[in-house]
Each structure stands twice: as C-alpha cells, then as structure tokens.
C-alpha cells in the first residue's frame, strides 16, 4: 500500500452576489472588480452596482 498524504484543495472566488440597497436588484459582480479594504475580505469592500451605478459597501460575507 502506498503512503497516504493529506492534501488541501484551494478555491479561488470568481464572483460576488448581493442585493443592492439602492435599486434592490440582485446583482453579480466579478470578484476581481471588488475593492477590498485589506487583504482580509471580512474587513469590508466597496463596489459599484452594475444596475444603478451607486456605490455599495459590502461588510458581511458568506462563503458558498
């Protein structure tokens, strides 16, 4: 029998879905278009809503 090893699968986020507080649309924004405050996502981020062009503060993230 071969030796077993533990491996880690690394996932890269592709997009973020949220309901805009201004226009109430559910929108999908590319992860790379989000302006995170720090490298730690849970510190929050700014993004422009693609529907109404208003700036939205993302302050709570749920990873799916």
N, C-alpha and C positions, 0 to 999 in steps of 0.2 A: 504494500500500500504506500502511496506517495504521501509526503509530508503535507499537512494542511496549513494554510495560512489565512489570516483574517484580512479582508480587503475592504476598502472604503469606496463607495460609489459617490462621485462628486457631481452634483447637479448644478447647472447654470440657469438662472432665471431668464426667461425670454420676454415676458410682458407682465403688466400690472393692470388689473381690472378694478374699477371703482365707480361709484355713483357720484357724479359731480354735484356739489352742494348748491351751485348756482343755477344750472339748467336742468338738473335732475335726471340727465341721461346716464345710462350705464356705459362707460367708455373703456376701451382697451388701449393702453399706451405701451410702446416698446420700453423695456427695462432700461435700455441704453439712453433713452430720452428723458429719464428722470434725473433731477438734480438733487442728489442726496447731500445732506449737510456734512456728514462724515462718511467714512468707510463702513461704519456700523449702521445698517439700514434702519434700525429701530430708533435712531436719533431723529428721524423725520426727513422729509424731502419736499421739494416744490416741483410742480409740473403744470403746464398749461393744458386746459381741457381742449381736446380737438374739436368739440362741438360748439362751444361758446367763446373759446379763447380766453377765458378767465383763469387766473392763477389759483391753483388748488394746493393746499397744504396737506400732505399725507403724513399722518402722525401715528398710525397704528397699522401694523402689517400682520397678515395671516398667511402663512406659507402653505400652499396646497400641493 
